[in-house]
Amino acid sequence: MTTRTRTDAILIAGFCAFLFFYGLGTFGLIGADEPRYAQVAREMLERRDWVTPTLGGQPWLEKPPLYYWQAMLAYSLFGVSDWAARVPSALDATLLVLAVYLFFRRFRKGVEVDAALITASCAGVIGYAHAASMDMALAATFSIGMLAWWAWRETDSRSYLALFYAFVALGMLAKGPVAPFLAAVVIVVYAAATRELRLVARTLWLPGIILFVAIALPWYLAVQLRNPEFFRVFILEHNLARFSQDLYHHREPFWYYLPVMALALIPWLVFVLVAFVQTVRLWWREGRASTRDADFEFQLSLFAGCWLIVPVLFFSISQSKLPGYILPGVPAGAVLLVQYLRQRLEYSATETAAKWMIVLHAVLASAVLVPALLISRLLNEHRLPAGKPLVIAGIVALVLGAGIALTLLSKLGLRMLRFVTLIPVILTVAAVVKLGSASLDQTLSARPLAQEIVSMETHPLPVAVYGVPREMEYGLTFYRNQLTRRYEWGSVPAEEHLLVVPENWQAEVAKRVAGRRISFLGHFAPQHVDYFWVAAAGSNSKH
């Protein structure tokens, strides 16, 4: 290993450790998906079953198993915990960054570190690296597959094409048919843009298809044989119906993914947009007639542009929209940006357009510090606080932004872009973890409530919820490792149990358990819920 390689390895490892692993367990699992997926993996591990995902002992067939398998391994090594449930996503993000580094080192030597760190510092990658979900696994496997496909395109080596099929198969195990479908669409769009439709036929390589089937198909066959309802639940409901109908109340406007992708690409958004627009303009002006004869420099930019927009356009058509759906497109923004920078390291910052571009970048990159520094107040008050705190945060961001702009406008120019932009990224992550973890835990996770209930119990009891969000239901399920019943579904336990409801709902509780003794146990103010003890049906026992 050369000194340069060793330095690169230390730099990338350090940034990945900080950006992806720092603070994994400082706040509890958030939302409905994180605790639900974490609990499914725990139940699979307890049953030593690597085929059928279950929740509360019943088959849970909404998602493929790759994340569950990863979490089971993490639990085996570190024990069951919320931070262990997030380790797979952090590792997947690290694998993605390493793949980008190796790709650029092999094909565009000289900017490999920039490519890796730009990918690692995108807000979408950092955010989902801290989430116990399938999104990072899909983004990593899909992106590595896309890089492998381009490596084959540039070298004609079948080894890279085999790698493409292998990672798309892993994407199929991460989140289903969306992985091969998106890969196919990206390749077709790129082939059409370059007027090389024969690329599509050349990509359909029989040994690669066999490899794909050998990796992806065994689990699908096994789970279908054990659970005959799998095809209906997973394929028909959670893929086709979810795309064409708003079954799960995730309807958003058609343009929803434009701001989502913009946020996911922060702090690099300005330069990614400039790189994308320039690529499209060059293709429109010159490329349509001569793209087949163009060098691979421009073609890689065009390919990255296709890869960037296809997930956005495809999921914009979907009737069900969630932010993580377009995460596979985020690494394409990093590839596009690095290609742009490679060609402009000598770019003069004296031009008006360059000055405005740099100023906008500096403003956007530093502005994220304001909500980060005020995150605790933002979570508790649901707005940015006025007055002194906002002024101080604004001044800090302004000073930092000015420093970024002046550095990039100096003779050093864009050579310093990666270095100066990583400063606000590091400060933002540190601020969120240090200043916001307690508030995130208290306001968005069921962990502190579960701990409070445990401290009051004289013996373990079943837990039910009534009128509270799914986030609370699944969070309690994970942190108590027991199925949480829900009154709305007619699942009122006959035995003695604890009940969590919105604050001031005692009258509603009395109606639902008429004739049974209830006792108020406590109030959890951060999430505006109360919890009660409910006696067994037909019992006169007192709490």
KOLPA-788568 format. One record per residue (C-alpha): x, y, z; residue in one letter. Coordinates in nm, 3 decimals, decimal comma, padded with zeros to 5 digits. Each point is the difference from the previous one (the first is absolute). Layout:
- X	Y	Z	rest
- X	Y	Z	A
...
//
This chain:
- X	Y	Z	rest
- 00,000	00,000	00,000	M
- 00,146	00,336	-00,106	T
- 00,012	00,304	00,226	T
- -00,267	00,168	-00,213	R
- -00,230	-00,300	00,024	T
- 00,051	-00,024	00,375	R
- -00,079	00,368	00,042	T
- -00,314	-00,038	-00,213	D
- -00,111	-00,299	00,204	A
- 00,046	00,181	00,332	I
- -00,180	00,310	-00,128	L
- -00,298	-00,189	-00,141	I
- -00,024	-00,231	00,303	A
- 00,005	00,298	00,235	G
- -00,271	00,188	-00,185	F
- -00,221	-00,309	-00,037	C
- 00,041	-00,080	00,370	A
- -00,105	00,353	00,096	F
- -00,271	00,064	-00,260	L
- -00,165	-00,344	00,016	F
- 00,074	-00,159	00,338	F
- 00,029	00,295	00,237	Y
- -00,315	00,033	00,210	G
- -00,173	-00,315	-00,126	L
- -00,147	-00,075	00,341	G
- -00,028	00,346	00,154	T
- -00,370	00,012	-00,083	F
- -00,252	-00,278	-00,033	G
- -00,159	-00,146	-00,310	L
- -00,220	00,253	-00,176	I
- -00,316	-00,035	-00,207	G
- -00,195	-00,317	-00,066	A
- 00,246	-00,173	-00,231	D
- 00,318	00,003	00,210	E
- -00,138	-00,184	00,306	P
- -00,214	-00,228	-00,214	R
- 00,290	-00,118	-00,217	Y
- 00,226	-00,030	00,304	A
- -00,258	-00,217	00,174	Q
- -00,052	-00,222	-00,305	V
- 00,375	-00,069	-00,009	A
- -00,002	-00,081	00,373	R
- -00,285	-00,249	-00,039	E
- 00,171	-00,168	-00,296	M
- 00,318	-00,032	00,207	L
- -00,187	-00,140	00,299	E
- -00,163	-00,264	-00,222	R
- 00,324	-00,059	-00,198	R
- -00,214	00,042	-00,311	D
- 00,176	00,165	-00,298	W
- -00,299	-00,035	-00,234	V
- -00,326	00,133	00,143	T
- -00,005	00,349	00,157	P
- -00,249	00,019	00,288	T
- -00,141	00,269	00,225	L
- -00,179	-00,107	00,314	G
- 00,048	-00,359	-00,113	G
- -00,196	00,056	-00,323	Q
- 00,153	00,013	-00,350	P
- 00,097	00,354	-00,099	W
- 00,052	-00,021	-00,374	L
- 00,020	00,365	-00,104	E
- 00,376	00,010	-00,060	K
- 00,282	-00,233	-00,116	P
- 00,255	-00,130	00,249	P
- 00,338	00,170	-00,063	L
- -00,033	00,257	00,278	Y
- -00,142	-00,263	00,237	Y
- 00,296	-00,230	-00,069	W
- 00,244	00,283	00,063	Q
- -00,175	00,100	00,322	A
- -00,006	-00,361	00,120	M
- 00,377	-00,015	-00,043	L
- 00,039	00,333	00,182	A
- -00,218	-00,126	00,287	Y
- 00,205	-00,319	00,018	S
- 00,321	00,202	00,032	L
- -00,111	00,295	00,215	F
- -00,326	-00,109	00,161	G
- -00,347	00,134	-00,078	V
- -00,014	00,378	00,025	S
- -00,113	00,299	-00,199	D
- 00,354	00,094	-00,101	W
- 00,071	-00,357	-00,114	A
- -00,314	00,020	-00,213	A
- 00,153	00,303	-00,176	R
- 00,344	-00,153	-00,054	V
- -00,098	-00,169	-00,333	P
- -00,091	00,334	-00,160	S
- 00,322	00,160	00,123	A
- 00,199	-00,289	-00,145	L
- -00,191	00,016	-00,329	D
- 00,076	00,372	-00,027	A
- 00,368	-00,072	00,066	T
- 00,000	-00,269	-00,268	L
- -00,154	00,249	-00,244	L
- 00,267	00,262	00,073	V
- 00,278	-00,259	-00,038	L
- -00,144	-00,113	-00,334	A
- -00,009	00,359	-00,129	V
- 00,361	00,046	00,110	Y
- 00,115	-00,319	-00,175	L
- -00,195	00,085	-00,315	F
- 00,158	00,343	-00,037	F
- 00,343	-00,129	00,095	R
- -00,025	-00,253	-00,282	R
- -00,165	00,215	-00,266	F
- 00,055	00,367	00,093	R
- 00,312	00,002	00,212	K
- 00,077	00,319	00,191	G
- -00,348	00,082	00,133	V
- -00,084	-00,327	00,176	E
- 00,017	00,150	00,349	V
- -00,217	00,293	-00,105	D
- -00,254	-00,242	-00,150	A
- -00,011	-00,212	00,315	A
- -00,036	00,291	00,242	L
- -00,255	00,186	-00,212	I
- -00,211	-00,318	-00,007	T
- 00,042	-00,052	00,374	A
- -00,096	00,359	00,085	S
- -00,329	00,019	-00,193	C
- -00,281	00,062	00,249	A
- -00,206	-00,291	-00,134	G
- 00,284	-00,247	00,046	V
- 00,081	00,123	00,352	I
- -00,365	-00,004	00,104	G
- -00,084	-00,348	-00,125	Y
- 00,330	-00,140	00,128	A
- -00,150	00,068	00,345	H
- -00,332	-00,173	-00,075	A
- -00,096	-00,361	00,066	A
- -00,160	-00,051	-00,340	S
- 00,039	-00,154	-00,345	M
- 00,067	00,327	-00,179	D
- 00,376	00,016	00,053	M
- 00,042	-00,366	-00,094	A
- -00,183	00,062	-00,329	L
- 00,189	00,323	-00,071	A
- 00,338	-00,167	00,060	A
- -00,062	-00,318	-00,198	T
- -00,171	00,183	-00,286	F
- 00,271	00,266	-00,024	S
- 00,282	-00,254	00,005	I
- -00,185	-00,185	-00,274	G
- -00,021	00,318	-00,209	M
- 00,371	00,071	00,046	L
- 00,080	-00,359	-00,098	A
- -00,214	00,034	-00,313	W
- 00,189	00,312	-00,103	W
- 00,331	-00,175	00,068	A
- -00,112	-00,270	-00,243	W
- -00,112	00,265	-00,247	R
- 00,343	00,163	00,005	E
- 00,217	-00,313	00,008	T
- -00,223	-00,267	-00,157	D
- 00,112	-00,233	00,281	S
- -00,262	-00,263	00,080	R
- 00,124	-00,010	00,361	S
- -00,155	00,342	00,056	Y
- -00,323	-00,108	-00,170	L
- -00,014	-00,301	00,236	A
- 00,049	00,241	00,290	L
- -00,287	00,209	-00,132	F
- -00,236	-00,298	-00,001	Y
- 00,114	-00,111	00,346	A
- -00,066	00,337	00,163	F
- -00,333	00,052	-00,176	V
- -00,097	-00,342	00,138	A
- 00,096	00,120	00,348	L
- -00,214	00,307	-00,066	G
- -00,286	-00,238	-00,080	M
- 00,058	-00,156	00,344	L
- 00,018	00,347	00,156	A
- -00,330	00,140	-00,123	K
- -00,143	-00,211	-00,278	G
- -00,054	00,031	-00,376	P
- 00,057	00,375	00,009	V
- 00,377	-00,061	-00,015	A
- 00,018	-00,184	-00,335	P
- -00,281	00,216	-00,138	F
- 00,178	00,330	00,078	L
- 00,329	-00,141	-00,130	A
- -00,167	-00,097	-00,327	A
- -00,166	00,340	-00,041	V
- 00,323	00,190	00,067	V
- 00,186	-00,210	-00,258	I
- -00,277	00,035	-00,260	V
- -00,023	00,378	00,049	V
- 00,377	00,035	-00,029	Y
- 00,013	-00,225	-00,306	A
- -00,277	00,204	-00,164	A
- 00,178	00,326	00,083	A
- 00,321	-00,127	-00,162	T
- -00,184	-00,169	-00,287	R
- 00,163	-00,329	00,093	E
- -00,299	-00,220	00,066	L
- 00,219	-00,302	-00,070	R
- 00,137	00,057	00,351	L
- -00,327	-00,133	00,136	V
- 00,034	-00,324	-00,194	A
- 00,368	-00,031	00,093	R
- -00,087	00,044	00,368	T
- -00,233	-00,302	-00,018	L
- 00,280	-00,248	00,062	W
- -00,118	-00,356	00,074	L
- 00,267	-00,087	00,262	P
- -00,080	00,329	00,177	G
- -00,371	-00,077	-00,002	I
- 00,073	-00,345	00,143	I
- 00,211	00,163	00,273	L
- -00,282	00,242	00,078	F
- -00,249	-00,285	00,030	V
- 00,237	-00,208	00,213	A
- 00,041	00,284	00,251	I
- -00,348	00,150	00,009	A
- -00,241	-00,284	-00,073	L
- 00,066	-00,260	00,278	P
- -00,146	00,215	00,279	W
- -00,303	00,096	-00,210	Y
- -00,072	-00,366	-00,074	L
- 00,055	-00,106	00,360	A
- -00,225	00,269	00,150	V
- -00,272	-00,069	-00,258	Q
- 00,004	-00,372	00,079	L
- -00,030	00,068	00,373	R
- -00,250	00,285	-00,038	N
- -00,238	-00,042	-00,297	P
- -00,134	00,353	00,056	E
- 00,344	00,154	-00,066	F
- -00,057	00,075	-00,369	F
- -00,327	00,178	00,071	R
- 00,130	00,195	00,299	V
- 00,346	00,094	-00,127	F
- -00,031	00,023	-00,378	I
- -00,363	00,097	-00,053	L
- -00,060	00,216	00,307	E
- 00,334	00,143	00,109	H
- 00,148	00,051	-00,344	N
- -00,264	00,035	-00,273	L
- -00,293	00,129	00,208	A
- 00,223	00,225	00,212	R
- 00,131	00,161	-00,319	F
- -00,337	00,043	-00,170	S
- -00,215	00,081	00,303	Q
- 00,034	00,192	00,325	D
- -00,062	-00,306	00,215	L
- 00,206	00,116	00,297	Y
- -00,082	00,371	00,006	H
- 00,331	00,127	-00,142	H
- -00,149	00,221	-00,270	R
- 00,208	00,303	-00,093	E
- -00,006	00,244	-00,295	P
- 00,166	-00,098	-00,328	F
- 00,294	00,237	00,060	W
- 00,067	-00,139	00,350	Y
- 00,334	-00,161	-00,088	Y
- 00,153	00,318	-00,140	L
- 00,043	00,160	00,345	P
- 00,073	-00,340	00,154	V
- 00,287	-00,063	-00,241	M
- 00,119	00,358	00,049	A
- 00,016	-00,055	00,377	L
- 00,169	-00,338	-00,045	A
- 00,278	00,161	-00,207	L
- 00,079	00,274	00,251	I
- 00,267	00,145	00,034	P
- 00,094	-00,073	-00,363	W
- -00,330	00,097	-00,161	L
- 00,115	00,314	-00,182	V
- 00,292	-00,168	-00,175	F
- -00,201	-00,315	-00,078	V
- -00,268	00,212	-00,169	L
- 00,261	00,191	-00,199	V
- 00,166	-00,327	-00,105	A
- -00,334	-00,152	-00,100	F
- -00,112	00,303	-00,199	V
- 00,333	00,020	-00,180	Q
- -00,010	-00,369	-00,086	T
- -00,353	00,028	-00,141	V
- 00,094	00,316	-00,192	R
- 00,307	-00,165	-00,151	L
- -00,199	-00,308	-00,093	W
- -00,274	00,212	-00,157	W
- 00,241	00,219	-00,195	R
- 00,255	-00,256	-00,114	E
- -00,057	-00,339	00,153	G
- -00,317	-00,115	-00,172	R
- 00,176	-00,025	-00,333	A
- 00,345	-00,100	00,116	S
- -00,035	-00,162	00,342	T
- 00,107	-00,340	-00,130	R
- 00,332	00,148	-00,102	D
- 00,042	00,207	00,318	A
- 00,261	-00,092	00,255	D
- -00,095	-00,185	00,316	F
- 00,049	00,316	00,209	E
- -00,318	00,158	-00,132	F
- -00,180	-00,331	-00,025	Q
- 00,057	-00,076	00,370	L
- -00,152	00,338	00,086	S
- -00,296	-00,079	-00,225	L
- -00,040	-00,341	00,161	F
- 00,009	00,155	00,348	A
- -00,261	00,253	-00,110	G
- -00,231	-00,281	-00,117	C
- 00,063	-00,188	00,325	W
- -00,082	00,315	00,200	L
- -00,333	00,082	-00,163	I
- -00,148	-00,345	-00,062	V
- -00,087	-00,072	00,369	P
- -00,144	00,350	00,037	V
- -00,220	-00,027	-00,310	L
- -00,104	-00,360	00,065	F
- -00,105	00,050	00,362	F
- -00,165	00,333	-00,082	S
- -00,256	-00,206	-00,195	I
- -00,062	-00,223	00,301	S
- -00,313	00,063	00,205	Q
- 00,190	-00,086	00,317	S
- 00,303	00,215	00,079	K
- 00,258	-00,019	00,279	L
- 00,332	00,189	00,011	P
- 00,223	-00,307	-00,002	G
- -00,129	-00,122	-00,335	Y
- 00,235	00,227	-00,199	I
- 00,310	-00,070	00,210	L
- 00,150	-00,226	-00,275	P
- 00,034	00,312	-00,216	G
- 00,202	00,204	00,250	V
- 00,342	-00,161	-00,071	P
- -00,052	00,089	-00,367	A
- 00,004	00,366	00,103	G
- 00,341	-00,052	00,158	A
- 00,133	-00,174	-00,314	V
- -00,135	00,281	-00,219	L
- 00,157	00,266	00,222	L
- 00,342	-00,166	00,009	V
- -00,001	-00,031	-00,377	Q
- -00,078	00,371	-00,019	Y
- 00,281	00,090	00,242	L
- 00,255	-00,214	-00,183	R
- -00,046	00,212	-00,308	Q
- 00,011	00,331	00,186	R
- 00,279	-00,012	00,256	L
- 00,155	00,289	-00,188	E
- -00,332	00,183	-00,014	Y
- 00,046	00,374	00,057	S
- -00,206	00,140	00,284	A
- 00,011	00,348	-00,151	T
- -00,291	-00,067	-00,233	E
- -00,335	00,137	00,116	T
- -00,181	-00,332	-00,034	A
- 00,269	-00,176	00,203	A
- -00,019	00,262	00,275	K
- -00,377	-00,034	00,034	W
- 00,026	-00,377	-00,004	M
- 00,258	00,005	00,275	I
- -00,196	00,246	00,212	V
- -00,319	-00,205	-00,030	L
- 00,191	-00,314	00,092	H
- 00,154	00,170	00,303	A
- -00,339	00,128	00,118	V
- -00,171	-00,339	-00,037	L
- 00,285	-00,201	00,151	A
- 00,020	00,222	00,309	S
- -00,376	00,063	00,039	A
- -00,063	-00,356	00,118	V
- 00,184	00,089	00,320	L
- -00,286	00,226	00,110	V
- -00,264	-00,275	00,051	P
- 00,273	-00,235	00,126	A
- 00,106	00,239	00,277	L
- -00,364	00,064	00,090	L
- -00,122	-00,358	-00,044	I
- -00,108	-00,046	00,361	S
- -00,223	00,309	-00,007	R
- -00,121	-00,091	-00,347	L
- -00,114	-00,345	00,112	L
- -00,167	00,123	00,317	N
- -00,162	00,315	-00,140	E
- -00,049	-00,115	-00,364	H
- 00,150	00,325	-00,130	R
- 00,327	00,186	-00,003	L
- 00,021	00,215	00,314	P
- 00,015	00,375	-00,047	A
- 00,234	00,232	00,184	G
- 00,351	-00,057	00,128	K
- 00,039	-00,375	-00,079	P
- -00,092	00,053	-00,364	L
- 00,227	00,305	-00,028	V
- 00,297	-00,190	00,144	I
- -00,057	-00,302	-00,225	A
- -00,039	00,231	-00,297	G
- 00,326	00,179	00,076	I
- 00,187	-00,330	00,030	V
- -00,138	-00,115	-00,336	A
- 00,074	00,338	-00,159	L
- 00,362	00,000	00,114	V
- 00,047	-00,356	-00,119	L
- -00,167	00,074	-00,333	G
- 00,220	00,304	-00,051	A
- 00,310	-00,209	00,069	G
- -00,112	-00,263	-00,253	I
- -00,072	00,263	-00,267	A
- 00,327	00,188	00,050	L
- 00,202	-00,322	-00,014	T
- -00,166	-00,115	-00,322	L
- 00,035	00,347	-00,154	L
- 00,371	00,005	00,078	S
- 00,275	-00,133	-00,223	K
- -00,057	-00,343	00,150	L
- -00,344	-00,010	-00,163	G
- -00,195	-00,323	-00,036	L
- 00,296	-00,206	00,116	R
- -00,112	00,086	00,353	M
- -00,368	-00,080	-00,061	L
- 00,001	-00,337	00,171	R
- 00,201	00,119	00,300	F
- -00,196	00,316	00,081	V
- -00,339	-00,162	-00,063	T
- 00,070	-00,287	00,238	L
- 00,046	00,247	00,287	I
- -00,372	00,092	00,030	P
- -00,094	-00,365	-00,059	V
- 00,211	-00,111	00,297	I
- -00,130	00,282	00,218	L
- -00,360	-00,075	-00,096	T
- 00,025	-00,371	00,081	V
- 00,174	00,078	00,330	A
- -00,265	00,259	00,091	A
- -00,291	-00,233	-00,081	V
- 00,148	-00,284	00,206	V
- 00,121	00,210	00,292	K
- -00,279	00,256	00,021	L
- -00,293	-00,188	-00,145	G
- 00,024	-00,362	00,115	S
- -00,185	00,051	00,328	A
- -00,284	00,187	-00,170	S
- -00,016	-00,250	-00,286	L
- -00,026	-00,278	00,257	D
- -00,263	00,172	00,211	Q
- -00,224	00,129	-00,280	T
- 00,028	-00,262	-00,277	L
- 00,095	-00,335	00,158	S
- -00,193	-00,241	00,223	A
- 00,320	-00,089	00,187	R
- -00,030	00,247	00,291	P
- -00,368	-00,087	00,052	L
- 00,083	-00,372	00,001	A
- 00,273	00,064	00,257	Q
- -00,236	00,206	00,214	E
- -00,265	-00,272	-00,005	I
- 00,255	-00,267	00,096	V
- 00,109	00,207	00,300	S
- -00,360	00,001	00,128	M
- -00,090	-00,365	-00,063	E
- -00,004	-00,244	00,288	T
- -00,011	-00,286	-00,248	H
- 00,002	-00,021	-00,383	P
- -00,339	00,067	-00,156	L
- -00,141	00,001	-00,355	P
- -00,026	00,346	-00,158	V
- -00,277	00,140	-00,217	A
- -00,048	00,335	-00,172	V
- -00,306	00,199	-00,095	Y
- -00,011	00,310	-00,217	G
- 00,378	00,044	-00,027	V
- 00,209	-00,008	-00,323	P
- 00,148	-00,319	-00,143	R
- 00,343	00,133	00,097	E
- -00,090	-00,046	00,366	M
- -00,152	-00,343	-00,059	E
- 00,301	-00,147	-00,181	Y
- 00,248	00,180	00,223	G
- -00,149	-00,158	00,311	L
- -00,002	-00,337	-00,176	T
- 00,376	00,018	-00,055	F
- 00,104	00,149	00,333	Y
- -00,217	-00,240	00,201	R
- 00,049	-00,294	-00,237	N
- -00,368	-00,085	00,005	Q
- -00,285	00,056	-00,241	L
- -00,182	00,324	00,074	T
- -00,377	-00,041	-00,024	R
- -00,214	00,275	-00,153	R
- -00,348	00,072	00,134	Y
- -00,121	00,136	-00,336	E
- 00,039	-00,345	-00,153	W
- -00,219	-00,153	00,268	G
- 00,309	-00,141	00,170	S
- -00,086	00,090	00,359	V
- 00,193	-00,243	00,222	P
- -00,218	-00,194	00,241	A
- 00,290	-00,025	00,241	E
- 00,151	00,269	00,219	E
- 00,202	00,240	-00,218	H
- 00,144	00,346	-00,047	L
- -00,157	00,248	-00,241	L
- 00,154	00,301	-00,174	V
- -00,239	00,267	-00,131	V
- 00,007	00,370	-00,096	P
- -00,008	00,235	00,298	E
- -00,341	00,073	00,155	N
- -00,158	-00,314	-00,146	W
- -00,105	-00,155	00,331	Q
- -00,369	00,027	-00,087	A
- 00,057	-00,181	-00,331	E
- 00,194	-00,272	00,178	V
- -00,280	-00,046	00,253	A
- -00,248	-00,054	-00,286	K
- 00,214	-00,265	-00,169	R
- 00,064	-00,199	00,319	V
- -00,330	00,063	00,176	A
- -00,031	-00,204	00,319	G
- 00,377	-00,045	00,040	R
- 00,216	00,186	00,249	R
- 00,246	00,250	-00,144	I
- 00,273	00,199	00,170	S
- 00,189	00,297	-00,134	F
- 00,374	-00,071	00,018	L
- 00,169	00,292	-00,167	G
- 00,023	00,266	-00,266	H
- 00,277	00,016	-00,261	F
- 00,000	00,369	-00,087	A
- 00,243	00,008	-00,299	P
- -00,239	-00,212	-00,208	Q
- -00,325	00,101	00,171	H
- -00,107	-00,348	00,108	V
- -00,129	-00,152	00,323	D
- 00,034	-00,359	00,112	Y
- -00,236	-00,204	00,216	F
- -00,023	-00,333	00,177	W
- -00,311	-00,197	-00,104	V
- -00,122	-00,292	00,213	A
- -00,086	-00,339	-00,144	A
- -00,355	-00,042	-00,122	A
- -00,228	-00,115	00,280	G
- 00,264	00,073	00,263	S
- -00,046	00,215	00,308	N
- 00,373	00,019	00,063	S
- 00,153	00,334	00,085	K
- 00,326	00,141	-00,129	H
//
